[in-house]
Amino acid sequence: SHEPTDEEMEADGRHIQVTLHDGETKWVEINEDLPQNDYDFTNLRIVNGKMEYDIEGEKESFLGVELSEESGQVDFKRLKEDAGSVDFVMLHLGSRGYETGRLSLDESFVGNITAAQEADLMVGVVFSSQAIDVEEAVEEAEYVITNLIPYHITYPVAFEMKYAANDKSRIDSLTADEKSQIAEAFLSEIEYEGYRTLLYGDRNFLLGEIYGDKLL
């Protein structure tokens, strides 16, 4: 009948601790309705400096990298052929400014997606949202869809929200419910156009800042 202690929640196997963007920590109950992974981590091994997952000696995993204008010039053919057989890339398509609210295309996106597809890599894209309401989320989704018209991608469109490091961002005051509605609006619009979607984020964001389990 008492309020469980940190030690009790850590030991019960039903809770996980997350750190919010303002530095506050809290315990979150693990949703038992969500399927858990069944990986056998003894099947993980390092081959030529790259991690892979093997079952009975056969590679079952796919190796990918995330790239943006910050990655600089990339030799995609070499990435495919010589750098440990990279299978796919997630390319940063664009973002909404965390101060200005303007939508912008990643400066390297057009060159990267063209070169990646010429190198026969599977391609997905990432959009960094700073939407503060559902209307802006739909606007962001439409922006992504418009910029994907010239291309055929085989991997998903990923939605992410990031707080500005050491600065204020547009999403700072949003509640978890508001962020969840924004994510749902974006992902639904993208799926309606026939793309697969992903909800990007680390453990702290997905469990503490947004209702990721409800979206799943």
C-alpha positions, 0 to 999 in steps of 0.5 A: 500500500506504500509508494514504491521506492526507486529500489523496488521499481528498479527490481520489479522488472515492470518499470524503467527510469527515464530522464526528461529534457528538463533534467527531471527523472521519472519511472515509467511502467512498461506496457505489457501489451507491446510485443518484446523482442526475442533476440538471442544476444549471443548471436551478435558478433563483430565482423570486420569491425561491424556488428551483425546478427547471425542465426546458424551461421547465416547473417540475418541483420541489415547494416545501415547508416544515417546521413545528413549535410553534417556528414560531409561528402560521402562515397556511396559506391564505396559505402556499399562495396567496401565499408562492410557491405552497408545495406541501407541509408536513412537520409535526413530530408529536412527539418523545421527551424526550432526558432524560426519555424521555417521548413528547409531541405537538408542541403545534401538530400538531393545529392545523397539520395541520387548517389545512394540509389545509383549505388543500389542502396536501400533508402529511407528518410528522416524529418526533424519536426518542430511542429507545435500543432496538428496543422503544422504536422500535416504541413511537414508531412506534405513537405516530405511527400512533395520532396519525395515525388521524384524518387522511389524509396524502399525504407520508411519515412522517420519522424523525430522531434529533438530539443535544441541543445543549450537553447530554447526550441518551439516544442519545449512547452508542449505536453506529451499528449500534444506531441503525440497528436502531432506525431500521429498526424504526421505519420498518418498523412505519410502512411496515407500516401503509401509510405511506411513510417517510423517513430524515431527517438531515444528511450527517454523521448519515446517513454517520457516525452511522448505516448509512444506505446499508444502510437504503436 
